[in-house]
Amino acid sequence: MRVECDVRYTEDPAKLSRMLEEFFPGARFTRKKDKIVGEADEKTFWQTIREQGTEPVFRRELEEAGFIALSKMAMLAGLASSDAGFPLGCVRVYGEQ
């Protein structure tokens, strides 16, 4: 799965990269302008989502929008939650094409 994280000028890119690496075990991320991008294991991602009980919601979002928008604030706590337009931007997860 492709993962993209918005980086705002007030945020520390290194801290965001660590957050992403903790949430997406085994993934590697690189900085590209105002984003951090990488590839994550789809099976591991869905296992995490399933354990949190939110799989149906996120599967529907992926199907309808083509990506899942996750809250960075929730991700800092190790949780997957929809972004809903928070001003810090979000983490977008795109399914395999």
C-alpha positions in Angstrom: 0.0 0.0 0.0 1.2 3.5 -0.8 1.3 5.8 2.2 1.5 9.6 2.1 1.7 11.9 5.1 1.3 15.7 4.9 4.1 17.7 6.6 3.2 21.1 7.9 6.0 23.7 8.5 5.3 23.5 12.2 5.9 19.7 12.3 9.1 17.8 12.8 9.5 15.4 9.8 11.7 13.0 11.8 9.0 12.6 14.4 6.3 12.0 11.7 8.6 9.4 10.1 8.9 7.6 13.4 5.2 7.7 13.9 4.6 6.2 10.5 7.3 3.5 11.0 5.7 2.5 14.3 2.2 2.4 12.8 3.3 0.6 9.7 5.9 -2.0 10.9 8.6 -2.8 8.3 7.8 0.1 6.1 10.4 2.7 5.0 9.6 6.3 4.4 11.3 9.2 2.6 10.7 12.9 2.6 9.5 14.5 -0.7 8.8 18.3 -0.4 5.8 18.7 1.9 5.1 15.0 2.2 6.5 11.8 3.6 5.9 8.8 1.3 6.5 5.1 1.5 5.1 1.6 0.9 3.5 -0.5 3.7 2.5 -4.1 3.8 -1.2 -4.3 3.1 -1.8 -7.5 5.1 -0.2 -6.0 8.2 -2.2 -2.8 7.8 -5.6 -4.6 7.6 -4.7 -6.8 10.5 -4.1 -3.7 12.6 -7.4 -2.2 11.4 -9.3 -5.5 12.1 -7.9 -5.6 15.7 -9.2 -2.1 16.3 -12.7 -3.0 14.9 -12.8 -0.4 12.2 -12.2 -2.6 9.1 -15.7 -2.2 7.5 -15.6 1.6 7.7 -12.1 1.8 6.2 -12.8 -0.7 3.5 -15.8 1.3 2.4 -13.8 4.5 2.5 -11.1 2.9 0.3 -13.7 1.7 -2.1 -15.5 5.0 -2.4 -12.6 7.5 -2.3 -9.7 5.4 -3.5 -7.8 6.1 -0.3 -8.2 6.2 3.4 -7.6 9.5 5.2 -6.2 8.8 8.7 -5.8 11.3 11.6 -2.2 12.0 12.5 -3.4 12.8 16.1 -4.9 9.3 16.5 -2.0 7.7 14.8 0.3 9.2 17.4 -1.6 7.1 20.0 -1.3 4.0 17.8 -5.0 4.2 16.7 -6.6 4.4 13.3 -9.3 7.1 13.0 -10.7 9.0 10.1 -9.2 12.4 9.6 -12.4 14.4 9.0 -10.5 17.5 7.8 -8.2 18.2 10.8 -6.0 21.2 9.9 -2.7 19.4 10.4 -3.4 17.3 7.3 -3.6 13.6 7.3 -2.0 10.3 6.4 -3.5 8.9 3.2 -3.3 5.2 2.6 -3.9 4.0 -1.0 -4.8 0.3 -1.7 -3.0 -1.9 -4.2 -3.9 -1.1 -7.7 
